Each structure stands twice: as structure tokens, then as C-alpha cells.
Amino acid sequence: MPENNTILFQQLFAGEQLYVIPEKTVQKDEISVEKKPIVASIAEQVVAEVKVEKVHEPLHYVPNHRVVILVDDCSDADQALLGKILTAVKLNLNQVDLVRLADLSQMNARTAFSQNLISHFITFGVALQQIKLEIPLNPYQTKEIKNIRFLFSDALSELQNDVEKKKALWKALQEMFL
């Protein structure tokens, strides 16, 4: 084929040295054809990659309510106290997401915060660093970050018989909700 285009090559590559590489002739017996269709092979690779990604990616936490309460553990007595606390700020347990640390630690909560799905986040005895949020909170002081109000309190079990801590919590809740 190059012999037929000698004039064309002389025009295109004037002044340059060209080499002719002889073509190897392949016998029909030397050609091996893989029977697997290319489309199926690509589809299998994509499915394999997706399965690998899903195994390592944590689930995203999507709250059902704008008020989220995080606890380490919540006994019946703790839940009764929490019900009273919420009633004082004109809420009830059906209007908040009560999330246990064990459940949330396996999820990615950053999405819920970054998409403003939460307006109030109260944690009872759980530091935010435990759910991989680097937000320093002082006990019983509200902190607003990107339209989300955060509050850190002692665990509900610690509040049961401590009047001073209950007063501090009530003052912070008034600032937060009322």
C-alpha cells in the first residue's frame, strides 16, 4: 500500500526520513477469537465495580423529622424523661428522630447536615466526634452552624436525679426552641 502513495508521502513528509515496515501476513489458523461478547464483558466489569463500591460506602442518614436527638442508649425511664423534656418545648417523641449512637455510627450523617435536612440537633451524652463531626460543643450552650442549632447535654440517665443539670438544660432548650 505505501508504494501506491509514494507521491503523497513525499508531499506530506518532505525532507523527513520515512521507513517502510513490512506487514506481517497472518494465516487464518493463527487468529483466535474469544467467544465472549464484548458488551457482556463490559457489563460484568461494571457490575463487579458497583458491588465493590457499595460494600465500602456507608449508608446515608436521612432524618424523618427536622429535630434529631442522639443518645447512646435510652431506657424506658430515659424515654419518659425525654418525653417530658420535649413536652416542655411543645414537641413529642413522634415529632423528632430519636437516634441511638450504635445506629448512627454505621451511617454517614454529613449528608443530612449539608443538605439542611435538620434544623435542631440535640445530643444527650454523645460527643459529636463519635459520629465523625468535628463541632466543639460546650454543655448546655446552643451553637448555630449553617442554620442548624446544636445542643450538647449530659446523658438522660445523668439528668434523672440532678436538678442543676435539668435547670441548665431547660435554659438552653428555651434559647433553642422558644
Secondary structure, DSSP 8 states (H G I E B T S, - for coil): -GGGGHHHHHHHTTTS-----------GGG-----S-HHHHHHHHHHHHHHHHHHHS-EE---SSSEEEEES---HHHHHHHHHHHHHTT--GGGSEEEEHHHHTTEE-HHHHHTT--SEEEEES--GGGGT------BT--EEETTEEEEEE--HHHHTT-HHHHHHHHHHHHHHH-
